[in-house]
């Protein structure tokens, strides 16, 4: 894909289900293909306490704040500091809110960002 091609992108349960190094590559590629001022809608899982993963035999720690389920699903437990570090210099925060998923007893996070 050519540089500066797209006006927007949606990452819905993608970034935090990648290995950290792959997630950082993805952000880099998004910056390359998105036009300046392009919108990014980013939806992330909630942040869990480390004990949630450590107490569950189905998860194996594979890196800092990163776990892999027996099925192969990766869960990068991204707190706000990690998100800010990855996006810094690439995107600016426009808006965000939590999505209350009552049926699943969890809260997901939604961010609206703009490419710098």
MMTF fields as JSON, N, C-alpha, C and O atoms, coordinates in Angstrom:
{
  "mmtfVersion": "1.0.0",
  "mmtfProducer": "UNKNOWN",
  "numBonds": 463,
  "numAtoms": 464,
  "numGroups": 116,
  "numChains": 1,
  "numModels": 1,
  "chainsPerModel": [1],
  "groupsPerChain": [116],
  "chainIdList": ["A"],
  "bondAtomList": [4, 2, 8, 6, 12, 10, 16, 14, 20, 18, 24, 22, 28, 26, 32, 30, 36, 34, 40, 38, 44, 42, 48, 46, 52, 50, 56, 54, 60, 58, 64, 62, 68, 66, 72, 70, 76, 74, 80, 78, 84, 82, 88, 86, 92, 90, 96, 94, 100, 98, 104, 102, 108, 106, 112, 110, 116, 114, 120, 118, 124, 122, 128, 126, 132, 130, 136, 134, 140, 138, 144, 142, 148, 146, 152, 150, 156, 154, 160, 158, 164, 162, 168, 166, 172, 170, 176, 174, 180, 178, 184, 182, 188, 186, 192, 190, 196, 194, 200, 198, 204, 202, 208, 206, 212, 210, 216, 214, 220, 218, 224, 222, 228, 226, 232, 230, 236, 234, 240, 238, 244, 242, 248, 246, 252, 250, 256, 254, 260, 258, 264, 262, 268, 266, 272, 270, 276, 274, 280, 278, 284, 282, 288, 286, 292, 290, 296, 294, 300, 298, 304, 302, 308, 306, 312, 310, 316, 314, 320, 318, 324, 322, 328, 326, 332, 330, 336, 334, 340, 338, 344, 342, 348, 346, 352, 350, 356, 354, 360, 358, 364, 362, 368, 366, 372, 370, 376, 374, 380, 378, 384, 382, 388, 386, 392, 390, 396, 394, 400, 398, 404, 402, 408, 406, 412, 410, 416, 414, 420, 418, 424, 422, 428, 426, 432, 430, 436, 434, 440, 438, 444, 442, 448, 446, 452, 450, 456, 454, 460, 458],
  "bondOrderList": [1, 1, 1, 1, 1, 1, 1, 1, 1, 1, 1, 1, 1, 1, 1, 1, 1, 1, 1, 1, 1, 1, 1, 1, 1, 1, 1, 1, 1, 1, 1, 1, 1, 1, 1, 1, 1, 1, 1, 1, 1, 1, 1, 1, 1, 1, 1, 1, 1, 1, 1, 1, 1, 1, 1, 1, 1, 1, 1, 1, 1, 1, 1, 1, 1, 1, 1, 1, 1, 1, 1, 1, 1, 1, 1, 1, 1, 1, 1, 1, 1, 1, 1, 1, 1, 1, 1, 1, 1, 1, 1, 1, 1, 1, 1, 1, 1, 1, 1, 1, 1, 1, 1, 1, 1, 1, 1, 1, 1, 1, 1, 1, 1, 1, 1],
  "groupList": [{"groupName": "UNK", "atomNameList": ["N", "CA", "C", "O"], "elementList": ["N", "C", "C", "O"], "formalChargeList": [0, 0, 0, 0], "bondAtomList": [1, 0, 2, 1, 3, 2], "bondOrderList": [1, 1, 2], "singleLetterCode": "X", "chemCompType": "L-PEPTIDE LINKING"}],
  "groupTypeList": [0, 0, 0, 0, 0, 0, 0, 0, 0, 0, 0, 0, 0, 0, 0, 0, 0, 0, 0, 0, 0, 0, 0, 0, 0, 0, 0, 0, 0, 0, 0, 0, 0, 0, 0, 0, 0, 0, 0, 0, 0, 0, 0, 0, 0, 0, 0, 0, 0, 0, 0, 0, 0, 0, 0, 0, 0, 0, 0, 0, 0, 0, 0, 0, 0, 0, 0, 0, 0, 0, 0, 0, 0, 0, 0, 0, 0, 0, 0, 0, 0, 0, 0, 0, 0, 0, 0, 0, 0, 0, 0, 0, 0, 0, 0, 0, 0, 0, 0, 0, 0, 0, 0, 0, 0, 0, 0, 0, 0, 0, 0, 0, 0, 0, 0, 0],
  "groupIdList": [1, 2, 3, 4, 5, 6, 7, 8, 9, 10, 11, 12, 13, 14, 15, 16, 17, 18, 19, 20, 21, 22, 23, 24, 25, 26, 27, 28, 29, 30, 31, 32, 33, 34, 35, 36, 37, 38, 39, 40, 41, 42, 43, 44, 45, 46, 47, 48, 49, 50, 51, 52, 53, 54, 55, 56, 57, 58, 59, 60, 61, 62, 63, 64, 65, 66, 67, 68, 69, 70, 71, 72, 73, 74, 75, 76, 77, 78, 79, 80, 81, 82, 83, 84, 85, 86, 87, 88, 89, 90, 91, 92, 93, 94, 95, 96, 97, 98, 99, 100, 101, 102, 103, 104, 105, 106, 107, 108, 109, 110, 111, 112, 113, 114, 115, 116],
  "secStructList": [7, 7, 6, 6, 7, 3, 3, 3, 3, 3, 3, 3, 1, 7, 4, 4, 4, 1, 7, 2, 2, 2, 2, 2, 2, 2, 2, 2, 2, 2, 2, 2, 2, 3, 3, 3, 3, 3, 3, 3, 3, 3, 3, 3, 7, 7, 7, 7, 7, 2, 2, 2, 2, 2, 6, 7, 6, 6, 3, 3, 3, 3, 3, 6, 6, 3, 3, 3, 3, 6, 6, 1, 7, 3, 3, 3, 7, 7, 7, 2, 2, 2, 2, 2, 2, 2, 2, 6, 6, 6, 3, 3, 3, 3, 3, 3, 3, 3, 3, 3, 3, 4, 4, 4, 6, 3, 3, 3, 3, 3, 3, 3, 3, 3, 3, 7],
  "xCoordList": [0.841, 0.0, 0.884, 1.954, 0.422, 1.177, 1.067, 0.099, 2.056, 2.042, 0.897, 0.476, 0.404, -0.591, -1.787, -2.192, -2.347, -3.439, -4.819, -5.781, -4.934, -6.241, -6.607, -5.748, -7.923, -8.449, -8.791, -9.072, -8.771, -9.123, -8.896, -8.69, -8.938, -8.779, -9.522, -9.764, -9.875, -10.53, -9.728, -9.484, -9.322, -8.68, -9.6, -9.612, -10.353, -11.363, -10.919, -11.049, -10.395, -9.864, -8.727, -8.668, -7.838, -6.697, -5.396, -4.621, -5.159, -3.875, -3.518, -2.374, -4.472, -4.175, -4.276, -4.186, -4.461, -4.411, -3.235, -3.239, -2.233, -0.988, 0.177, 0.089, 1.255, 2.486, 2.9, 2.706, 3.463, 3.821, 4.65, 4.392, 5.63, 6.46, 5.638, 5.885, 4.663, 3.793, 2.833, 2.536, 2.351, 1.471, 2.181, 1.591, 3.437, 4.213, 4.459, 4.431, 4.697, 4.846, 3.548, 3.57, 2.42, 1.122, 0.905, 0.465, 1.206, 1.048, 1.95, 1.54, 3.167, 4.075, 3.529, 3.616, 2.969, 2.393, 1.151, 0.931, 0.339, -0.822, -0.376, -0.97, 0.663, 1.178, 1.665, 1.536, 2.203, 2.713, 1.58, 1.672, 0.508, -0.552, -1.667, -2.43, -1.773, -2.811, -2.342, -1.176, -3.261, -2.98, -2.878, -3.416, -2.2, -2.152, -3.568, -4.328, -3.93, -5.277, -6.276, -7.438, -5.853, -6.756, -7.249, -6.558, -8.427, -9.035, -8.662, -8.531, -8.497, -8.3, -9.276, -9.26, -10.117, -11.01, -10.351, -10.159, -10.006, -9.267, -10.107, -10.448, -10.441, -11.203, -10.297, -9.704, -10.19, -9.326, -10.107, -11.114, -9.619, -10.164, -9.846, -9.01, -10.495, -10.157, -8.766, -8.202, -8.236, -6.977, -7.337, -8.206, -6.662, -6.905, -5.718, -4.588, -5.98, -4.908, -4.095, -4.651, -2.796, -1.914, -2.386, -2.243, -2.941, -3.383, -4.44, -4.528, -5.242, -6.27, -5.635, -6.163, -4.506, -3.82, -2.998, -2.946, -2.368, -1.487, -2.258, -1.715, -3.516, -4.34, -5.062, -5.666, -5.003, -5.709, -4.698, -3.807, -4.84, -3.899, -3.916, -3.003, -4.943, -5.019, -4.097, -3.865, -3.567, -2.706, -1.259, -0.963, -0.366, 1.068, 1.655, 1.369, 2.472, 3.104, 4.192, 5.068, 4.121, 5.1, 5.896, 6.766, 5.61, 6.31, 5.731, 4.811, 6.27, 5.766, 4.329, 4.061, 3.414, 1.982, 1.403, 0.424, 1.985, 1.531, 1.392, 2.293, 0.24, -0.08, -0.62, -1.177, -0.439, -0.989, -1.877, -1.492, -3.078, -4.039, -3.683, -3.035, -4.098, -3.831, -4.27, -3.666, -5.318, -5.837, -4.899, -5.042, -3.937, -3.03, -3.361, -2.589, -4.514, -4.908, -3.945, -3.677, -3.434, -2.523, -3.336, -4.244, -3.011, -3.651, -2.568, -1.901, -2.407, -1.466, -2.239, -3.059, -1.991, -2.722, -2.23, -1.385, -2.765, -2.276, -2.946, -4.146, -2.155, -2.699, -2.49, -1.913, -2.956, -2.891, -1.452, -1.201, -0.513, 0.889, 1.435, 2.142, 1.114, 1.568, 0.928, 1.602, -0.366, -1.067, -0.44, -0.153, -0.234, 0.358, 1.746, 2.098, 2.536, 3.898, 3.869, 4.655, 2.98, 2.899, 2.395, 2.865, 1.445, 0.814, 1.553, 1.333, 2.422, 3.112, 3.885, 4.633, 3.68, 4.349, 3.663, 4.047, 2.649, 1.934, 0.485, -0.009, -0.182, -1.599, -1.855, -1.149, -2.879, -3.321, -4.727, -5.53, -4.99, -6.274, -7.328, -7.108, -8.471, -9.591, -10.691, -11.206, -11.048, -12.111, -11.986, -11.279, -12.661, -12.659, -13.705, -14.143, -14.093, -15.057, -15.01, -14.455, -15.603, -15.709, -17.047, -18.06, -17.039, -18.25, -18.592, -17.862, -19.683, -20.11, -20.768, -21.849, -20.104, -20.6, -21.231, -20.656, -22.396, -23.044, -23.254, -23.076, -23.625, -23.877, -22.617, -22.702, -21.456, -20.189, -19.424, -18.3, -20.039, -19.444, -18.041, -17.089, -17.943, -16.658, -16.885, -18.005, -15.82, -15.85, -14.743, -13.578, -15.108, -14.129, -13.834, -14.611, -12.704, -12.267, -12.267, -11.8, -12.801, -12.876, -12.156, -12.367, -11.298, -10.551, -10.756, -10.724, -10.966, -10.991, -9.721, -9.511, -8.866, -7.563, -7.407, -8.12, -6.476, -6.188, -4.694, -3.877, -4.338, -2.934, -2.304, -2.86, -1.166, -0.431, 0.212, 0.879],
  "yCoordList": [-1.179, 0.0, 1.24, 1.264, 2.243, 3.483, 4.28, 4.142, 5.097, 5.987, 6.995, 7.336, 7.461, 8.541, 8.291, 9.171, 7.088, 6.684, 6.781, 7.15, 6.46, 6.279, 7.425, 8.051, 7.675, 8.729, 8.229, 9.034, 6.923, 6.395, 4.901, 4.214, 4.413, 2.976, 2.623, 3.474, 1.355, 0.827, -0.368, -1.311, -0.32, -1.466, -1.884, -1.265, -2.918, -3.383, -4.751, -5.754, -4.788, -6.017, -6.588, -7.795, -5.732, -6.18, -5.892, -6.807, -4.634, -4.226, -5.0, -5.427, -5.181, -5.857, -7.38, -8.077, -7.887, -9.33, -9.719, -10.773, -8.846, -9.096, -9.144, -8.607, -9.783, -9.686, -8.22, -7.561, -7.683, -6.262, -5.781, -4.701, -6.558, -6.117, -6.022, -5.144, -6.919, -6.861, -5.675, -5.033, -5.39, -4.235, -2.93, -2.029, -2.828, -1.621, -1.508, -0.407, -2.624, -2.608, -2.172, -1.411, -2.653, -2.28, -0.773, -0.152, -0.184, 1.269, 1.999, 2.993, 1.512, 2.115, 2.06, 3.038, 0.922, 0.772, 1.643, 2.214, 1.743, 2.629, 4.067, 4.781, 4.481, 5.84, 6.052, 7.146, 5.043, 5.142, 5.285, 6.104, 4.495, 4.48, 5.49, 5.798, 6.011, 6.998, 8.4, 8.748, 9.191, 10.592, 11.377, 10.959, 12.493, 13.385, 13.819, 14.207, 13.76, 14.111, 12.975, 13.15, 11.812, 10.661, 10.208, 10.377, 9.643, 9.162, 7.699, 6.903, 7.374, 5.984, 5.703, 6.382, 4.708, 4.241, 3.004, 2.003, 3.076, 2.01, 1.487, 2.228, 0.19, -0.45, -1.47, -2.313, -1.394, -2.294, -2.996, -2.491, -4.167, -4.89, -4.123, -3.22, -4.467, -3.815, -4.242, -5.22, -3.5, -3.88, -4.778, -4.445, -5.912, -6.846, -6.856, -6.571, -7.18, -7.383, -8.599, -9.562, -8.555, -9.66, -10.983, -12.037, -10.929, -12.145, -12.909, -14.133, -12.192, -12.846, -13.874, -14.971, -13.512, -14.409, -15.457, -16.621, -15.034, -15.939, -17.052, -18.13, -16.794, -17.787, -18.717, -19.706, -18.411, -19.191, -20.072, -19.562, -21.382, -22.325, -22.288, -22.808, -21.68, -21.611, -20.542, -20.526, -19.645, -18.57, -18.813, -19.277, -18.484, -18.571, -17.19, -16.575, -16.702, -15.394, -15.522, -16.381, -14.636, -14.694, -13.396, -13.285, -12.43, -11.151, -10.234, -10.608, -9.033, -8.085, -7.71, -7.192, -7.969, -7.712, -8.417, -7.945, -9.515, -10.231, -11.722, -12.342, -12.28, -13.666, -14.36, -13.729, -15.673, -16.465, -17.545, -18.273, -17.628, -18.645, -19.951, -19.933, -21.081, -22.391, -22.456, -23.17, -21.714, -21.702, -20.976, -21.09, -20.229, -19.44, -17.959, -17.153, -17.584, -16.188, -15.423, -15.838, -14.318, -13.466, -12.357, -11.801, -12.037, -10.94, -10.028, -10.352, -8.876, -7.856, -6.931, -6.136, -7.025, -6.307, -4.86, -4.511, -4.024, -2.664, -1.659, -1.406, -1.092, -0.011, 1.32, 1.349, 2.404, 3.706, 4.137, 4.76, 3.816, 4.182, 3.507, 4.137, 2.242, 1.505, 2.087, 2.279, 2.364, 2.936, 4.275, 4.524, 5.126, 6.434, 6.311, 7.067, 5.37, 5.173, 4.76, 5.265, 3.857, 3.347, 4.417, 4.508, 5.216, 6.19, 7.525, 8.323, 7.774, 9.063, 9.381, 8.555, 10.587, 11.027, 10.581, 11.001, 9.732, 9.216, 9.698, 10.106, 9.646, 9.985, 10.893, 10.844, 11.722, 12.529, 12.091, 11.672, 12.201, 11.804, 12.848, 14.046, 12.39, 13.272, 13.067, 14.031, 11.806, 11.486, 10.02, 9.258, 9.637, 8.243, 8.003, 8.926, 6.763, 6.394, 4.894, 4.137, 4.494, 3.08, 2.544, 3.243, 1.318, 0.646, -0.414, -1.393, -0.218, -1.143, -2.361, -2.265, -3.497, -4.746, -5.565, -6.554, -5.151, -5.741, -7.247, -7.98, -7.709, -9.139, -9.975, -11.161, -9.356, -10.066, -9.616, -10.059, -8.733, -8.231, -7.663, -7.99, -6.801, -6.19, -4.81, -4.448, -4.07, -2.751, -2.699, -2.951, -2.371, -2.196, -0.71, 0.144, -0.423, 0.967, 1.345, 0.587, 2.531, 3.032, 4.374, 5.246, 4.52, 5.752, 6.243, 5.464, 7.541, 8.185, 9.007, 9.902, 8.705, 9.332, 9.977, 9.638, 10.899, 11.557, 11.456, 11.712, 11.08, 10.97, 12.357, 13.297, 12.455, 13.73, 13.972, 14.988],
  "zCoordList": [0.0, 0.0, 0.0, 0.609, -0.681, -0.753, 0.547, 1.294, 0.799, 1.961, 1.823, 0.718, 2.979, 3.033, 2.121, 1.361, 2.199, 1.305, 1.947, 1.274, 3.229, 3.857, 4.802, 5.421, 4.887, 5.754, 7.152, 8.041, 7.361, 8.665, 8.762, 7.762, 10.002, 10.26, 11.541, 12.397, 11.648, 12.845, 13.329, 12.577, 14.583, 15.241, 16.379, 17.443, 16.147, 17.101, 17.617, 16.915, 18.845, 19.443, 18.607, 18.371, 18.168, 17.383, 18.125, 18.403, 18.442, 19.006, 20.273, 20.433, 21.164, 22.434, 22.339, 23.35, 21.128, 20.917, 20.023, 19.387, 19.991, 19.273, 20.26, 21.364, 19.857, 20.628, 20.604, 19.583, 21.684, 21.733, 20.541, 20.009, 20.119, 18.987, 17.699, 16.872, 17.524, 16.35, 16.439, 15.431, 17.646, 17.843, 17.517, 16.919, 17.905, 17.602, 16.098, 15.549, 15.439, 13.971, 13.299, 12.332, 13.811, 13.261, 13.354, 12.386, 14.497, 14.656, 13.662, 13.062, 13.488, 12.519, 11.102, 10.359, 10.73, 9.392, 9.22, 8.152, 10.275, 10.199, 9.957, 9.15, 10.655, 10.473, 9.046, 8.497, 8.469, 7.102, 6.086, 5.172, 6.235, 5.224, 5.472, 4.556, 6.696, 6.988, 6.624, 6.808, 6.109, 5.817, 7.12, 8.145, 7.081, 8.233, 8.576, 7.688, 9.842, 10.284, 10.189, 10.555, 9.705, 9.58, 10.956, 11.961, 10.986, 12.221, 12.469, 11.539, 13.737, 14.16, 15.293, 16.32, 15.103, 16.15, 16.741, 16.05, 18.022, 18.7, 19.852, 20.774, 19.791, 20.865, 21.524, 20.85, 22.841, 23.604, 24.7, 25.198, 25.06, 26.203, 27.483, 27.467, 28.585, 29.852, 30.32, 29.83, 31.262, 31.902, 33.083, 33.889, 33.172, 34.265, 35.216, 34.82, 36.446, 37.411, 36.967, 36.438, 37.18, 36.79, 37.399, 36.78, 38.594, 39.285, 38.488, 38.588, 37.696, 36.89, 35.952, 35.774, 35.357, 34.426, 35.168, 34.77, 36.237, 36.972, 37.675, 37.917, 38.002, 38.69, 37.711, 38.128, 36.433, 35.417, 34.675, 33.996, 34.806, 34.19, 32.66, 32.019, 32.077, 30.616, 30.029, 28.82, 30.877, 30.398, 30.796, 31.897, 29.867, 30.118, 29.858, 28.831, 30.784, 30.603, 29.541, 29.634, 28.507, 27.423, 27.301, 26.438, 28.143, 28.133, 29.182, 29.91, 29.26, 30.241, 29.895, 28.811, 30.812, 30.632, 29.405, 28.827, 29.012, 27.823, 28.14, 28.705, 27.761, 28.082, 26.841, 25.943, 26.818, 25.728, 26.311, 27.226, 25.758, 26.167, 25.467, 24.42, 26.03, 25.425, 23.969, 23.168, 23.623, 22.247, 21.285, 20.068, 21.833, 21.009, 21.005, 20.485, 21.585, 21.656, 22.558, 23.686, 22.061, 22.83, 23.48, 22.862, 24.722, 25.422, 25.978, 26.961, 25.326, 25.777, 26.705, 26.245, 27.981, 29.015, 29.062, 29.887, 28.173, 27.958, 28.891, 28.791, 29.798, 30.623, 29.888, 28.801, 30.48, 29.82, 29.52, 28.488, 30.401, 30.166, 28.914, 28.127, 28.726, 27.543, 26.282, 25.27, 26.347, 25.196, 24.813, 23.642, 25.807, 25.537, 24.933, 24.028, 25.423, 24.905, 23.434, 22.633, 23.081, 21.712, 20.738, 19.604, 21.191, 20.311, 20.266, 19.354, 21.235, 21.329, 20.049, 19.526, 19.571, 18.36, 17.083, 15.991, 17.209, 16.041, 15.988, 14.937, 17.136, 17.206, 18.394, 19.401, 18.256, 19.389, 19.782, 18.948, 21.056, 21.631, 21.269, 21.444, 20.764, 20.465, 21.501, 22.066, 21.748, 22.692, 23.076, 22.418, 24.12, 24.531, 25.597, 26.283, 25.722, 26.755, 26.981, 26.185, 28.082, 28.416, 27.919, 27.952, 27.467, 27.014, 28.058, 28.219, 28.751, 29.795, 29.156, 28.575, 29.27, 28.695, 29.825, 30.28, 30.264, 31.431, 31.301, 32.273, 30.127, 29.935, 30.161, 30.48, 29.995, 30.147, 31.393, 31.631, 32.187, 33.422, 33.182, 33.89, 32.161, 31.848, 31.229, 30.87, 31.115, 30.501, 29.452, 29.759, 28.219, 27.157, 26.992, 27.419, 26.368, 26.202, 24.718, 23.868, 24.433, 23.065, 23.01, 23.852, 21.994, 21.8, 20.379, 19.426, 20.253, 18.952, 18.885, 19.703, 17.906, 17.787, 16.417, 15.472, 16.324, 15.059, 14.789, 15.674, 13.56, 13.202, 13.158, 12.589, 13.754, 13.785, 12.432, 12.238]
}
